[in-house]
């Protein structure tokens, strides 16, 4: 059986030592307060479907014709009439032969001026994750709501109107990457080479966005990219591919719990990566001790950041301490992280992100993507948790897949017998992280170029406090070391983990901050 090697909603770290049992990224606080769900969406009015091309075979031929439905809903007091277009766009090679049908859902406000109305293009991460998470979790008109008081109960999650939808502020196009969701390559034998890599993926997304904008008369609209986790890397690469290959520049990029450079996430090989993870350990410890209050959180996280990049990193960078000095150092790290001192000692002061699993000695199994969320450990007697399921990857996070199938069928009038590929391990395992002749593509130089070439480009980065996979400190460190355009990068942190928007309070705060970011 292939073990999952995904992190950052589902980032696979290309490292020699497998240190993590990985999961999708859901962030829930230890005891979040959930509002009562709004009424479910009303039945849509549907147009006659647009006929899909008849040049496909295999799975690509099983996708239905496009569906167009019309809706009127109220979001946070804003009544909006809008059109949902659900369907596929066809990618072709240089000879005009189809290479993939790319699935998307577009929401456009009726009667809006396309020259002024922003349009945002969404994608998740992985690589191998579909976009149902952002769609039904953060920004779409309908959200998946988990039971109050039982946030890991995916079996009883329900769809309801999303009061925090971004639709009042932007049109939205949710796009599934090839091999995920219902996006289907026409030739599975060549899909690895054609789509499953940093540069190939960016090229495919850039062309998809250009096709949609051109087909729908939106080439002059303000354009934004929205990516989660590996979607941070993807958004940077897609922005450059759009400019260089499709002659389209974006106005802004919104990143949620982003991976910005793979090297900054590899704690097995980088003391800087270890330092950037430490503040998230400390935030989780404070939260579980009920010592992270809203009015003091910013100051506490700032102190944790400076400790991690000051005394902690300095100690790791110098000759390793021994004797009493080592014991003092390990004791100090244990105090900051809340981890047992014997674990810190064993790891020589560099706890791996999965080290929080040692807390399962209390009978609980914690998830990498929110160090405050746990389930009962089915193997509490084990030395490690190698045989235990991740609470999100194997648990309640799976609810997004079936929920999206239901939503597409009932609300969007889009029905297919194909299963929705919420998380493709095949895509993840095949991913090529190389770029420009290097063993690994690096996105920070690309981000620097984007900010220099586009003097009005703005970046919005959102992180959860308790995310050990893509820590908030990593995004802060990258932003602080950007030489050009630093003042155009906004950093935002929220209670929660990797999918911070699964907490209703954080989802609402994120929506408010995005509204301000998108305002003309």
SVG drawing of the C-alpha trace seen along z (x, -y; Angstrom):
<svg xmlns="http://www.w3.org/2000/svg" viewBox="-36 -52 67 54">
<polyline fill="none" stroke="black" stroke-width="0.4" points="0.0,0.0 1.3,-3.4 1.6,-5.6 0.5,-9.2 3.4,-11.7 1.3,-14.8 1.5,-18.0 0.3,-21.5 -3.0,-20.3 -1.4,-18.0 2.1,-19.0 4.6,-16.2 8.0,-17.2 10.7,-15.8 13.0,-14.8 15.1,-11.7 13.9,-11.1 10.1,-10.6 9.3,-12.4 5.6,-13.0 2.4,-11.1 0.5,-13.6 -3.0,-14.8 -5.3,-17.3 -5.4,-20.5 -8.3,-21.3 -7.9,-23.7 -10.3,-23.7 -9.6,-25.2 -9.8,-23.2 -13.2,-24.4 -14.6,-26.6 -18.0,-28.2 -20.2,-27.3 -23.1,-29.5 -26.3,-27.8 -26.3,-27.1 -28.3,-29.2 -31.0,-27.6 -29.8,-25.4 -29.6,-26.8 -32.9,-27.1 -33.4,-25.0 -31.8,-26.8 -33.3,-27.8 -31.4,-26.0 -30.7,-27.0 -30.4,-24.4 -27.0,-22.9 -24.2,-23.8 -23.2,-20.9 -19.7,-19.5 -17.3,-18.5 -17.8,-15.0 -14.1,-14.2 -13.3,-12.3 -12.9,-8.7 -12.5,-7.0 -13.2,-8.9 -13.1,-12.3 -16.1,-11.2 -18.2,-10.5 -18.2,-14.1 -21.6,-15.7 -22.5,-18.9 -22.0,-22.2 -24.8,-23.3 -25.9,-26.9 -28.1,-27.8 -29.4,-31.1 -29.6,-31.9 -30.5,-34.7 -29.1,-34.4 -28.3,-36.7 -24.7,-36.8 -24.2,-38.8 -27.0,-41.1 -26.2,-41.4 -28.8,-40.1 -27.1,-39.0 -28.5,-37.5 -25.8,-35.4 -25.2,-32.8 -23.3,-29.6 -21.6,-28.0 -20.4,-24.4 -18.5,-22.6 -15.2,-22.0 -12.7,-23.8 -10.6,-21.8 -6.8,-22.1 -5.0,-21.2 -1.4,-20.5 0.4,-22.4 -1.3,-20.2 -4.7,-21.0 -5.3,-17.6 -7.2,-17.6 -5.0,-16.8 -7.5,-17.4 -11.0,-18.5 -10.6,-20.9 -13.5,-21.1 -14.5,-24.4 -17.4,-26.3 -17.8,-30.0 -20.0,-32.3 -20.7,-35.7 -22.9,-38.5 -25.8,-39.4 -25.7,-42.9 -22.2,-43.8 -19.8,-45.8 -17.2,-43.2 -14.5,-46.0 -14.8,-46.8 -16.0,-43.6 -13.0,-41.6 -12.8,-37.9 -10.8,-35.5 -9.4,-32.1 -9.2,-29.5 -7.1,-26.3 -6.0,-24.1 -2.7,-22.4 -1.2,-19.0 -0.1,-18.5 -3.1,-16.3 -5.8,-18.1 -9.1,-19.2 -10.6,-22.7 -13.7,-21.5 -11.9,-22.6 -11.7,-26.3 -15.1,-26.1 -17.2,-24.6 -14.9,-25.7 -14.0,-29.3 -15.4,-31.4 -18.2,-29.7 -21.9,-30.6 -22.5,-27.3 -20.3,-26.0 -20.0,-22.7 -20.9,-23.1 -19.7,-20.6 -21.8,-19.8 -21.6,-22.3 -19.4,-20.9 -18.2,-18.0 -16.1,-19.5 -14.5,-16.2 -17.9,-14.6 -17.7,-14.5 -20.6,-12.0 -23.0,-14.7 -21.6,-17.7 -24.3,-19.7 -24.4,-22.2 -25.8,-25.6 -25.6,-29.1 -22.2,-30.6 -22.7,-34.0 -19.0,-34.7 -18.9,-34.0 -16.7,-36.3 -19.3,-36.7 -20.3,-40.2 -16.8,-41.3 -15.6,-39.3 -16.8,-36.8 -15.2,-33.4 -13.9,-30.6 -13.0,-27.4 -10.7,-25.2 -9.6,-21.6 -6.1,-20.7 -5.7,-17.9 -6.1,-14.6 -8.1,-16.0 -11.8,-16.6 -13.4,-16.1 -10.5,-17.4 -9.6,-14.6 -6.5,-14.2 -7.4,-12.5 -4.4,-10.2 -3.6,-8.8 -0.3,-7.4 1.1,-10.9 -0.5,-12.8 2.5,-12.6 4.8,-14.3 2.1,-16.8 0.6,-18.0 2.1,-16.6 5.0,-19.0 5.6,-22.6 6.1,-24.2 3.6,-22.0 0.9,-22.6 1.4,-26.4 1.2,-26.3 -2.1,-24.3 -3.6,-26.7 -2.5,-29.8 -4.1,-28.5 -7.3,-27.5 -7.6,-31.0 -7.0,-32.6 -9.6,-30.4 -12.2,-31.3 -11.5,-35.0 -11.5,-35.1 -14.6,-33.0 -16.5,-35.1 -15.4,-38.6 -13.3,-39.1 -9.9,-39.9 -10.2,-43.5 -11.5,-42.6 -9.3,-43.0 -7.8,-39.5 -6.8,-37.7 -5.4,-34.3 -6.3,-32.4 -4.3,-29.4 -4.1,-27.3 -1.1,-25.4 0.9,-24.1 -1.5,-26.5 0.9,-29.2 3.7,-27.9 1.1,-27.3 -0.2,-30.9 3.3,-32.3 4.1,-30.1 0.7,-30.7 1.1,-34.4 4.4,-34.3 3.0,-31.9 0.0,-34.1 2.2,-37.1 4.9,-35.4 2.8,-32.9 -0.7,-34.4 0.1,-38.2 -2.2,-38.6 -1.0,-40.2 -2.8,-39.8 -3.8,-42.5 -3.3,-40.4 -2.6,-37.0 -4.3,-35.7 -2.6,-32.8 -4.1,-30.7 -1.6,-28.7 0.8,-28.8 3.9,-26.9 6.2,-29.5 9.4,-27.5 9.8,-23.8 13.2,-24.2 11.6,-26.3 9.3,-23.4 11.9,-20.6 12.7,-20.5 14.7,-17.3 17.4,-19.1 17.1,-22.8 17.6,-24.5 15.8,-27.5 12.8,-25.4 12.8,-24.1 13.0,-27.6 10.1,-28.7 7.9,-25.8 8.6,-26.5 6.1,-29.4 3.3,-27.3 4.1,-24.7 4.1,-27.4 0.8,-28.9 -0.8,-25.4 0.5,-25.0 -0.8,-28.4 -4.2,-27.7 -4.6,-24.4 -3.6,-26.0 -6.3,-28.7 -3.5,-31.4 -3.9,-32.7 -6.4,-35.5 -7.5,-37.5 -6.2,-40.8 -2.7,-39.4 -2.2,-36.8 -0.4,-39.1 2.1,-40.1 2.6,-36.4 3.1,-35.2 5.6,-38.0 7.6,-37.0 7.5,-33.4 8.8,-34.4 11.7,-36.4 12.7,-33.6 12.7,-31.1 14.8,-33.3 17.0,-34.6 18.2,-32.4 16.8,-29.2 18.2,-29.5 21.5,-30.8 21.9,-27.8 21.2,-25.4 23.6,-27.2 26.5,-27.0 28.3,-24.0 25.7,-21.7 25.6,-22.2 26.6,-19.4 26.2,-18.6 24.4,-21.1 24.2,-23.6 22.3,-21.0 19.9,-20.2 19.2,-23.8 18.5,-24.3 16.3,-21.3 14.4,-22.3 13.8,-25.8 12.6,-24.4 10.2,-22.0 8.8,-25.0 8.2,-26.9 6.6,-24.0 4.8,-22.1 6.4,-18.9 8.0,-16.5 11.6,-17.2 12.6,-13.6 11.2,-14.2 13.2,-17.4 16.3,-15.7 15.9,-12.8 15.5,-15.2 18.4,-17.3 16.3,-20.4 14.7,-20.1 11.2,-18.6 9.7,-17.4 6.2,-18.6 4.8,-15.1 6.4,-15.2 3.1,-16.6 1.8,-13.0 3.6,-12.1 0.6,-13.7 -1.3,-10.6 0.0,-9.1 -3.1,-10.7 -5.2,-8.6 -5.5,-11.3 -4.1,-11.4 -3.3,-14.9 -3.3,-16.2 -0.3,-17.8 -2.5,-20.5 -3.9,-21.8 -1.9,-20.9 -4.9,-21.5 -7.3,-19.1 -7.4,-15.4 -9.3,-12.2 -9.2,-9.1 -6.0,-7.2 -7.0,-3.7 -3.5,-2.4 -2.6,-4.1 -0.2,-1.3 2.0,-1.9 5.5,-3.3 4.6,-5.7 1.5,-6.4 2.6,-4.9 -0.5,-2.7 -2.9,-5.4 -5.1,-7.4 -4.7,-11.1 -7.7,-12.9 -8.3,-14.9 -6.8,-13.0 -8.7,-9.8 -11.4,-11.4 -13.7,-14.4 -11.8,-16.1 -13.2,-13.4 -16.6,-14.9 -15.8,-17.6 -15.7,-15.1 -19.2,-13.7 -20.6,-17.1 -19.3,-18.5 -20.9,-15.7 -24.2,-16.4 -23.9,-20.1 -23.0,-19.8 -25.9,-17.5 -28.6,-19.2 -27.7,-22.9 -25.6,-23.2 -27.5,-20.7 -24.3,-18.9 -24.5,-15.1 -22.0,-12.5 -21.3,-8.9 -17.6,-9.7 -16.3,-9.9 -14.9,-13.3 -11.2,-12.9 -10.8,-14.9 -7.2,-13.8 -5.2,-12.0 -2.2,-10.1 -1.3,-9.2 -0.8,-12.8 1.1,-13.5 3.4,-10.6 4.2,-11.5 4.8,-15.2 8.0,-16.7 9.3,-19.5 12.1,-20.5 12.2,-23.7 14.5,-25.6 17.1,-22.8 17.4,-22.8 16.7,-19.7 13.9,-21.7 12.0,-24.8 12.3,-27.8 9.4,-30.2 10.9,-33.1 13.0,-34.4 9.8,-34.2 7.9,-36.2 10.6,-38.8 10.4,-39.1 6.6,-39.4 6.7,-42.3 9.5,-44.1 7.8,-43.7 4.3,-44.6 4.6,-47.7 0.9,-47.5 0.8,-43.8 -0.4,-43.1 -0.1,-40.0 -2.4,-38.8 -1.2,-35.9 -3.4,-34.2 -2.1,-31.7 -3.5,-29.8 -1.8,-29.9 -1.6,-26.1 -0.5,-24.9 2.7,-22.8 2.7,-22.0 2.9,-25.5 3.7,-27.6 2.8,-31.3 6.4,-32.2 7.6,-30.8 5.4,-33.3 6.5,-36.1 10.2,-35.3 9.8,-35.2 7.9,-38.5 10.5,-40.2 13.3,-39.2 11.6,-40.5 13.7,-43.5 11.2,-45.1 7.5,-45.5 7.6,-44.4 5.0,-47.1 2.6,-45.4 2.6,-42.1 0.0,-41.8 0.3,-39.2 -2.8,-38.0 -3.0,-35.3 -6.1,-33.7 -7.0,-31.2 -7.0,-27.7 -4.8,-25.5 -4.0,-24.9 -7.6,-25.3 -8.2,-28.2 -11.6,-28.9 -13.2,-25.8 -13.6,-27.8 -16.6,-30.1 -15.0,-33.0 -11.8,-32.8 -13.7,-32.3 -15.7,-35.5 -12.5,-37.4 -10.8,-36.2 -13.8,-37.3 -13.7,-40.8 -10.0,-41.1 -10.3,-39.9 -13.1,-42.4 -10.8,-45.2 -8.0,-43.8 -10.3,-43.6 -11.8,-47.0 -10.9,-49.4"/>
</svg>
